[in-house]
Amino acid sequence: MDNTTNHNKTEKSNESNTIKRRIIEQQKTFLEFYTKYQGIVTAACKAININPSTFYEWIKKYSSFRKKVEKIKKEQVGFVEDKLIQAIADNNISAIIFYLKSKHPDYKPRQEITFGDKEQMDKILNKVDKLLP
């Protein structure tokens, strides 16, 4: 191998390392803004001037970055849950209703299916009955 070939390989390696360091620095800055903007991806992307598609590429490509994003999300959910429980403790009726509707089966909204035409419903039920053994 001649010196030119070795020099070219060294240059490419240095460029690659520079790109990796820049990406790591961008990810670090993104995570700071992601935390600041409470998990809003587009706001954090705008703050560091990257396209949201770059964020999603990072999520796919870099597991350590993905884990940090997931950790921030969990922390944010914990923060919001704490605020909800505090609002309930402060007798905030909206928070109480929200909690019951989302956590307690007796308070969950039920969906009703209605048929506008009883005759049409009877026809459908008759067809279903014929299909059953």
FENJOTA-V790753 format. One record per residue. N is the residue number from 1. RES is the residue in one small letter. SS is DSSP state (~ for helix, > for strand, _ for the rest). OMEGA is omega as a letter, one per 30 degrees, with the letter a starting at -180 (* if undefined). BURIAL is + if it has 24 or more other C-alpha atoms within 12 Angstrom, else -. Layout:
BEGIN
N;RES;SS;OMEGA;BURIAL / N;RES;SS;OMEGA;BURIAL
END
This chain:
BEGIN
1;m;_;l;- / 2;d;_;a;- / 3;n;~;a;- / 4;t;~;l;- / 5;t;~;l;- / 6;n;~;l;- / 7;h;~;l;- / 8;n;~;l;- / 9;k;~;l;- / 10;t;~;l;- / 11;e;~;l;- / 12;k;~;l;- / 13;s;~;l;- / 14;n;~;l;- / 15;e;~;a;- / 16;s;~;l;- / 17;n;~;l;- / 18;t;~;l;- / 19;i;~;l;- / 20;k;~;l;- / 21;r;~;l;- / 22;r;~;l;- / 23;i;~;l;- / 24;i;~;l;- / 25;e;~;l;- / 26;q;~;a;+ / 27;q;~;l;+ / 28;k;~;l;- / 29;t;~;l;- / 30;f;~;a;+ / 31;l;~;l;+ / 32;e;~;a;+ / 33;f;~;l;+ / 34;y;~;l;+ / 35;t;~;a;+ / 36;k;~;a;- / 37;y;_;l;- / 38;q;_;l;- / 39;g;_;l;+ / 40;i;_;a;- / 41;v;~;a;+ / 42;t;~;l;- / 43;a;~;l;- / 44;a;~;l;+ / 45;c;~;l;+ / 46;k;~;a;- / 47;a;~;a;- / 48;i;~;l;+ / 49;n;_;l;- / 50;i;_;l;- / 51;n;_;l;- / 52;p;~;l;- / 53;s;~;l;- / 54;t;~;l;- / 55;f;~;a;+ / 56;y;~;l;- / 57;e;~;l;- / 58;w;~;l;+ / 59;i;~;a;- / 60;k;~;a;- / 61;k;~;a;- / 62;y;_;a;- / 63;s;~;a;- / 64;s;~;l;- / 65;f;~;l;+ / 66;r;~;l;- / 67;k;~;l;- / 68;k;~;l;- / 69;v;~;l;+ / 70;e;~;l;- / 71;k;~;l;- / 72;i;~;l;+ / 73;k;~;l;- / 74;k;~;l;- / 75;e;~;a;- / 76;q;~;l;- / 77;v;~;l;- / 78;g;~;l;- / 79;f;~;a;- / 80;v;~;l;- / 81;e;~;l;- / 82;d;~;l;- / 83;k;~;l;- / 84;l;~;l;- / 85;i;~;l;- / 86;q;~;l;- / 87;a;~;l;- / 88;i;~;l;- / 89;a;~;l;- / 90;d;_;l;- / 91;n;_;l;- / 92;n;_;a;- / 93;i;~;l;- / 94;s;~;l;- / 95;a;~;l;- / 96;i;~;a;- / 97;i;~;l;- / 98;f;~;a;- / 99;y;~;a;+ / 100;l;~;a;- / 101;k;~;a;- / 102;s;~;a;- / 103;k;~;a;- / 104;h;_;a;- / 105;p;~;a;- / 106;d;~;a;- / 107;y;~;a;- / 108;k;_;l;- / 109;p;_;l;- / 110;r;_;l;- / 111;q;_;l;- / 112;e;_;l;- / 113;i;_;a;- / 114;t;_;l;- / 115;f;_;a;- / 116;g;_;a;- / 117;d;_;a;- / 118;k;~;l;- / 119;e;~;l;- / 120;q;~;l;- / 121;m;~;l;- / 122;d;~;l;- / 123;k;~;l;- / 124;i;~;l;- / 125;l;~;l;- / 126;n;~;l;- / 127;k;~;l;- / 128;v;~;l;- / 129;d;~;a;- / 130;k;~;a;- / 131;l;~;a;- / 132;l;_;a;- / 133;p;_;*;-
END
